[in-house]
């Protein structure tokens, strides 16, 4: 089974970062969105993996937003929407990095 990257969503995962389950804050802002499951496993593609290893949060947020925009998933957000997305990703990645994720092969 091919796993997608849990960060940028559009690339195939090549590694996984593991933390304790249930410690990440939800970024769900719309009740119509599916509920996120925090199983403690964060799949990562070749592009996101080094940023997670380096704990390069700002670069990881920028990469994820860029991939979302290029894919059409985030075509033209307002400045307020973009700021909210970046804020929520920053909050989630801060919690992830504070949990000291351990890299493992998929």
C-alpha positions, 0 to 999 in steps of 0.5 A: 500500500502506498502511503501519502506524506502527512505533511504535504499530502501529495507525495509518496511517503518514504519514512515515518516519524513516531511520537506518542498518540493523541498529543497534537492539537487539531487544526480542524476549523470547519465542522464539515472536515473529517476528524483527524486521527492522531495515531502518533505516526507522521509519514514523510516524503523525501521533500518534507523529511529533511525539514522534519529532521532539522526541525525547520518549522518555518520552511516546512510550513512554507513547503506545505503551503506551496505544495497545496497552492500548486496542487489547486487544493489552496488556489487563491486564499485571502490573506486572512485565510492564508495567515490562519492556515500558516498559524494552524500548521505552525501550532501543529508542527510546534507540538510535533517537534516538542514531542521529539519525533523519532524517524523510522522506515515505513 
